Amino acid sequence: MTTKGASKNTEDRVRELQTQVDDLKELVNTLLSVICEEPDGVASGAAPSYGQPKLDYCM
């Protein structure tokens, strides 16, 4: 294998890894959005009021 061929393989591998990193970033952001979403679908960050039922809350 020549240096030029090795360089080409390295560039291809770096591009492939960058694509994987970008896909994983998107997945992490999606999962964090789902985890942080409140049961009513509004992401206000407000905790449930005292006395409300404890059912159907996303944790």
PDB file as gemmi writes it, atoms N, CA and C in Angstrom:
CRYST1    1.000    1.000    1.000  90.00  90.00  90.00 P 1                      
ATOM      1  N   MET A   1       0.851  -1.185   0.000  1.00  0.00           N  
ATOM      2  CA  MET A   1       0.000   0.000   0.000  1.00  0.00           C  
ATOM      3  C   MET A   1       0.892   1.242   0.000  1.00  0.00           C  
ATOM      4  N   THR A   2       0.575   2.183  -0.799  1.00  0.00           N  
ATOM      5  CA  THR A   2       1.366   3.403  -0.891  1.00  0.00           C  
ATOM      6  C   THR A   2       0.895   4.414   0.135  1.00  0.00           C  
ATOM      7  N   THR A   3       1.706   5.436   0.318  1.00  0.00           N  
ATOM      8  CA  THR A   3       1.349   6.497   1.256  1.00  0.00           C  
ATOM      9  C   THR A   3       0.084   7.206   0.806  1.00  0.00           C  
ATOM     10  N   LYS A   4      -0.037   7.391  -0.503  1.00  0.00           N  
ATOM     11  CA  LYS A   4      -1.228   8.045  -1.044  1.00  0.00           C  
ATOM     12  C   LYS A   4      -2.472   7.196  -0.773  1.00  0.00           C  
ATOM     13  N   GLY A   5      -2.353   5.875  -0.938  1.00  0.00           N  
ATOM     14  CA  GLY A   5      -3.465   4.967  -0.667  1.00  0.00           C  
ATOM     15  C   GLY A   5      -3.833   4.958   0.806  1.00  0.00           C  
ATOM     16  N   ALA A   6      -2.830   4.987   1.672  1.00  0.00           N  
ATOM     17  CA  ALA A   6      -3.079   5.013   3.116  1.00  0.00           C  
ATOM     18  C   ALA A   6      -3.764   6.315   3.509  1.00  0.00           C  
ATOM     19  N   SER A   7      -3.324   7.399   2.888  1.00  0.00           N  
ATOM     20  CA  SER A   7      -3.935   8.698   3.162  1.00  0.00           C  
ATOM     21  C   SER A   7      -5.401   8.710   2.743  1.00  0.00           C  
ATOM     22  N   LYS A   8      -5.686   8.105   1.595  1.00  0.00           N  
ATOM     23  CA  LYS A   8      -7.064   8.040   1.093  1.00  0.00           C  
ATOM     24  C   LYS A   8      -7.935   7.218   2.041  1.00  0.00           C  
ATOM     25  N   ASN A   9      -7.405   6.065   2.503  1.00  0.00           N  
ATOM     26  CA  ASN A   9      -8.145   5.231   3.446  1.00  0.00           C  
ATOM     27  C   ASN A   9      -8.400   5.964   4.756  1.00  0.00           C  
ATOM     28  N   THR A  10      -7.409   6.711   5.224  1.00  0.00           N  
ATOM     29  CA  THR A  10      -7.562   7.476   6.460  1.00  0.00           C  
ATOM     30  C   THR A  10      -8.630   8.546   6.295  1.00  0.00           C  
ATOM     31  N   GLU A  11      -8.618   9.234   5.174  1.00  0.00           N  
ATOM     32  CA  GLU A  11      -9.624  10.270   4.917  1.00  0.00           C  
ATOM     33  C   GLU A  11     -11.026   9.674   4.867  1.00  0.00           C  
ATOM     34  N   ASP A  12     -11.157   8.527   4.206  1.00  0.00           N  
ATOM     35  CA  ASP A  12     -12.464   7.860   4.141  1.00  0.00           C  
ATOM     36  C   ASP A  12     -12.936   7.457   5.533  1.00  0.00           C  
ATOM     37  N   ARG A  13     -12.016   6.925   6.325  1.00  0.00           N  
ATOM     38  CA  ARG A  13     -12.362   6.488   7.688  1.00  0.00           C  
ATOM     39  C   ARG A  13     -12.770   7.685   8.549  1.00  0.00           C  
ATOM     40  N   VAL A  14     -12.064   8.791   8.424  1.00  0.00           N  
ATOM     41  CA  VAL A  14     -12.396   9.998   9.192  1.00  0.00           C  
ATOM     42  C   VAL A  14     -13.784  10.501   8.802  1.00  0.00           C  
ATOM     43  N   ARG A  15     -14.096  10.497   7.504  1.00  0.00           N  
ATOM     44  CA  ARG A  15     -15.425  10.925   7.051  1.00  0.00           C  
ATOM     45  C   ARG A  15     -16.509  10.013   7.614  1.00  0.00           C  
ATOM     46  N   GLU A  16     -16.252   8.711   7.596  1.00  0.00           N  
ATOM     47  CA  GLU A  16     -17.210   7.741   8.125  1.00  0.00           C  
ATOM     48  C   GLU A  16     -17.434   7.954   9.626  1.00  0.00           C  
ATOM     49  N   LEU A  17     -16.347   8.163  10.353  1.00  0.00           N  
ATOM     50  CA  LEU A  17     -16.468   8.398  11.792  1.00  0.00           C  
ATOM     51  C   LEU A  17     -17.188   9.709  12.089  1.00  0.00           C  
ATOM     52  N   GLN A  18     -16.933  10.735  11.288  1.00  0.00           N  
ATOM     53  CA  GLN A  18     -17.611  12.014  11.489  1.00  0.00           C  
ATOM     54  C   GLN A  18     -19.106  11.867  11.262  1.00  0.00           C  
ATOM     55  N   THR A  19     -19.493  11.091  10.262  1.00  0.00           N  
ATOM     56  CA  THR A  19     -20.911  10.826  10.006  1.00  0.00           C  
ATOM     57  C   THR A  19     -21.541  10.110  11.192  1.00  0.00           C  
ATOM     58  N   GLN A  20     -20.829   9.131  11.741  1.00  0.00           N  
ATOM     59  CA  GLN A  20     -21.340   8.408  12.907  1.00  0.00           C  
ATOM     60  C   GLN A  20     -21.487   9.331  14.109  1.00  0.00           C  
ATOM     61  N   VAL A  21     -20.513  10.204  14.318  1.00  0.00           N  
ATOM     62  CA  VAL A  21     -20.576  11.160  15.426  1.00  0.00           C  
ATOM     63  C   VAL A  21     -21.778  12.082  15.262  1.00  0.00           C  
ATOM     64  N   ASP A  22     -21.992  12.582  14.060  1.00  0.00           N  
ATOM     65  CA  ASP A  22     -23.132  13.465  13.808  1.00  0.00           C  
ATOM     66  C   ASP A  22     -24.456  12.749  14.061  1.00  0.00           C  
ATOM     67  N   ASP A  23     -24.548  11.489  13.622  1.00  0.00           N  
ATOM     68  CA  ASP A  23     -25.762  10.703  13.863  1.00  0.00           C  
ATOM     69  C   ASP A  23     -25.992  10.480  15.353  1.00  0.00           C  
ATOM     70  N   LEU A  24     -24.926  10.193  16.079  1.00  0.00           N  
ATOM     71  CA  LEU A  24     -25.056   9.971  17.522  1.00  0.00           C  
ATOM     72  C   LEU A  24     -25.440  11.251  18.258  1.00  0.00           C  
ATOM     73  N   LYS A  25     -24.917  12.389  17.822  1.00  0.00           N  
ATOM     74  CA  LYS A  25     -25.303  13.668  18.430  1.00  0.00           C  
ATOM     75  C   LYS A  25     -26.797  13.913  18.257  1.00  0.00           C  
ATOM     76  N   GLU A  26     -27.294  13.634  17.058  1.00  0.00           N  
ATOM     77  CA  GLU A  26     -28.720  13.808  16.787  1.00  0.00           C  
ATOM     78  C   GLU A  26     -29.551  12.873  17.666  1.00  0.00           C  
ATOM     79  N   LEU A  27     -29.101  11.634  17.813  1.00  0.00           N  
ATOM     80  CA  LEU A  27     -29.808  10.666  18.648  1.00  0.00           C  
ATOM     81  C   LEU A  27     -29.818  11.102  20.106  1.00  0.00           C  
ATOM     82  N   VAL A  28     -28.687  11.565  20.611  1.00  0.00           N  
ATOM     83  CA  VAL A  28     -28.604  12.029  21.999  1.00  0.00           C  
ATOM     84  C   VAL A  28     -29.537  13.211  22.220  1.00  0.00           C  
ATOM     85  N   ASN A  29     -29.557  14.156  21.303  1.00  0.00           N  
ATOM     86  CA  ASN A  29     -30.449  15.309  21.442  1.00  0.00           C  
ATOM     87  C   ASN A  29     -31.909  14.882  21.429  1.00  0.00           C  
ATOM     88  N   THR A  30     -32.259  13.927  20.579  1.00  0.00           N  
ATOM     89  CA  THR A  30     -33.627  13.418  20.534  1.00  0.00           C  
ATOM     90  C   THR A  30     -33.990  12.743  21.847  1.00  0.00           C  
ATOM     91  N   LEU A  31     -33.096  11.902  22.355  1.00  0.00           N  
ATOM     92  CA  LEU A  31     -33.363  11.207  23.616  1.00  0.00           C  
ATOM     93  C   LEU A  31     -33.483  12.182  24.779  1.00  0.00           C  
ATOM     94  N   LEU A  32     -32.628  13.192  24.816  1.00  0.00           N  
ATOM     95  CA  LEU A  32     -32.723  14.189  25.883  1.00  0.00           C  
ATOM     96  C   LEU A  32     -34.031  14.965  25.803  1.00  0.00           C  
ATOM     97  N   SER A  33     -34.480  15.258  24.606  1.00  0.00           N  
ATOM     98  CA  SER A  33     -35.764  15.946  24.440  1.00  0.00           C  
ATOM     99  C   SER A  33     -36.904  15.091  24.961  1.00  0.00           C  
ATOM    100  N   VAL A  34     -36.869  13.799  24.669  1.00  0.00           N  
ATOM    101  CA  VAL A  34     -37.919  12.892  25.133  1.00  0.00           C  
ATOM    102  C   VAL A  34     -37.873  12.765  26.646  1.00  0.00           C  
ATOM    103  N   ILE A  35     -36.687  12.636  27.215  1.00  0.00           N  
ATOM    104  CA  ILE A  35     -36.545  12.478  28.658  1.00  0.00           C  
ATOM    105  C   ILE A  35     -37.022  13.722  29.393  1.00  0.00           C  
ATOM    106  N   CYS A  36     -36.718  14.902  28.858  1.00  0.00           N  
ATOM    107  CA  CYS A  36     -37.043  16.155  29.537  1.00  0.00           C  
ATOM    108  C   CYS A  36     -38.470  16.622  29.287  1.00  0.00           C  
ATOM    109  N   GLU A  37     -39.157  16.027  28.333  1.00  0.00           N  
ATOM    110  CA  GLU A  37     -40.516  16.460  28.011  1.00  0.00           C  
ATOM    111  C   GLU A  37     -41.469  16.126  29.152  1.00  0.00           C  
ATOM    112  N   GLU A  38     -42.333  17.058  29.472  1.00  0.00           N  
ATOM    113  CA  GLU A  38     -43.318  16.843  30.525  1.00  0.00           C  
ATOM    114  C   GLU A  38     -44.508  16.077  29.963  1.00  0.00           C  
ATOM    115  N   PRO A  39     -45.311  15.446  30.833  1.00  0.00           N  
ATOM    116  CA  PRO A  39     -46.396  14.587  30.366  1.00  0.00           C  
ATOM    117  C   PRO A  39     -47.440  15.304  29.517  1.00  0.00           C  
ATOM    118  N   ASP A  40     -47.597  16.602  29.704  1.00  0.00           N  
ATOM    119  CA  ASP A  40     -48.585  17.326  28.908  1.00  0.00           C  
ATOM    120  C   ASP A  40     -48.010  17.769  27.565  1.00  0.00           C  
ATOM    121  N   GLY A  41     -46.737  17.439  27.322  1.00  0.00           N  
ATOM    122  CA  GLY A  41     -46.110  17.781  26.056  1.00  0.00           C  
ATOM    123  C   GLY A  41     -45.489  19.159  26.039  1.00  0.00           C  
ATOM    124  N   VAL A  42     -45.570  19.879  27.150  1.00  0.00           N  
ATOM    125  CA  VAL A  42     -45.005  21.220  27.234  1.00  0.00           C  
ATOM    126  C   VAL A  42     -43.714  21.139  28.031  1.00  0.00           C  
ATOM    127  N   ALA A  43     -42.641  21.629  27.496  1.00  0.00           N  
ATOM    128  CA  ALA A  43     -41.351  21.580  28.179  1.00  0.00           C  
ATOM    129  C   ALA A  43     -41.105  22.889  28.918  1.00  0.00           C  
ATOM    130  N   SER A  44     -41.923  23.198  29.906  1.00  0.00           N  
ATOM    131  CA  SER A  44     -41.770  24.443  30.648  1.00  0.00           C  
ATOM    132  C   SER A  44     -40.760  24.310  31.773  1.00  0.00           C  
ATOM    133  N   GLY A  45     -40.488  23.073  32.198  1.00  0.00           N  
ATOM    134  CA  GLY A  45     -39.556  22.864  33.295  1.00  0.00           C  
ATOM    135  C   GLY A  45     -40.212  22.933  34.649  1.00  0.00           C  
ATOM    136  N   ALA A  46     -41.499  23.229  34.697  1.00  0.00           N  
ATOM    137  CA  ALA A  46     -42.202  23.329  35.972  1.00  0.00           C  
ATOM    138  C   ALA A  46     -42.469  21.937  36.527  1.00  0.00           C  
ATOM    139  N   ALA A  47     -42.251  21.786  37.813  1.00  0.00           N  
ATOM    140  CA  ALA A  47     -42.547  20.518  38.485  1.00  0.00           C  
ATOM    141  C   ALA A  47     -44.051  20.418  38.718  1.00  0.00           C  
ATOM    142  N   PRO A  48     -44.584  19.196  38.847  1.00  0.00           N  
ATOM    143  CA  PRO A  48     -46.019  19.053  39.113  1.00  0.00           C  
ATOM    144  C   PRO A  48     -46.397  19.662  40.458  1.00  0.00           C  
ATOM    145  N   SER A  49     -47.584  20.204  40.530  1.00  0.00           N  
ATOM    146  CA  SER A  49     -48.064  20.825  41.761  1.00  0.00           C  
ATOM    147  C   SER A  49     -48.336  19.766  42.811  1.00  0.00           C  
ATOM    148  N   TYR A  50     -48.291  20.167  44.053  1.00  0.00           N  
ATOM    149  CA  TYR A  50     -48.573  19.263  45.161  1.00  0.00           C  
ATOM    150  C   TYR A  50     -50.015  18.780  45.066  1.00  0.00           C  
ATOM    151  N   GLY A  51     -50.215  17.495  45.286  1.00  0.00           N  
ATOM    152  CA  GLY A  51     -51.564  16.957  45.274  1.00  0.00           C  
ATOM    153  C   GLY A  51     -51.997  16.391  43.938  1.00  0.00           C  
ATOM    154  N   GLN A  52     -51.236  16.602  42.895  1.00  0.00           N  
ATOM    155  CA  GLN A  52     -51.595  16.045  41.594  1.00  0.00           C  
ATOM    156  C   GLN A  52     -51.294  14.549  41.588  1.00  0.00           C  
ATOM    157  N   PRO A  53     -52.051  13.782  40.809  1.00  0.00           N  
ATOM    158  CA  PRO A  53     -51.787  12.341  40.752  1.00  0.00           C  
ATOM    159  C   PRO A  53     -50.394  12.058  40.187  1.00  0.00           C  
ATOM    160  N   LYS A  54     -49.805  10.979  40.628  1.00  0.00           N  
ATOM    161  CA  LYS A  54     -48.443  10.629  40.226  1.00  0.00           C  
ATOM    162  C   LYS A  54     -48.411   9.733  38.991  1.00  0.00           C  
ATOM    163  N   LEU A  55     -49.527   9.553  38.298  1.00  0.00           N  
ATOM    164  CA  LEU A  55     -49.591   8.699  37.122  1.00  0.00           C  
ATOM    165  C   LEU A  55     -49.244   9.471  35.853  1.00  0.00           C  
ATOM    166  N   ASP A  56     -48.762   8.764  34.877  1.00  0.00           N  
ATOM    167  CA  ASP A  56     -48.483   9.292  33.537  1.00  0.00           C  
ATOM    168  C   ASP A  56     -47.418  10.383  33.509  1.00  0.00           C  
ATOM    169  N   TYR A  57     -46.479  10.326  34.418  1.00  0.00           N  
ATOM    170  CA  TYR A  57     -45.379  11.279  34.392  1.00  0.00           C  
ATOM    171  C   TYR A  57     -44.166  10.624  33.752  1.00  0.00           C  
ATOM    172  N   CYS A  58     -43.536  11.330  32.864  1.00  0.00           N  
ATOM    173  CA  CYS A  58     -42.340  10.830  32.203  1.00  0.00           C  
ATOM    174  C   CYS A  58     -41.146  11.119  33.102  1.00  0.00           C  
ATOM    175  N   MET A  59     -40.344  10.117  33.337  1.00  0.00           N  
ATOM    176  CA  MET A  59     -39.168  10.315  34.193  1.00  0.00           C  
ATOM    177  C   MET A  59     -37.911  10.205  33.365  1.00  0.00           C  
TER     178      MET A  59                                                      
END                                                                             
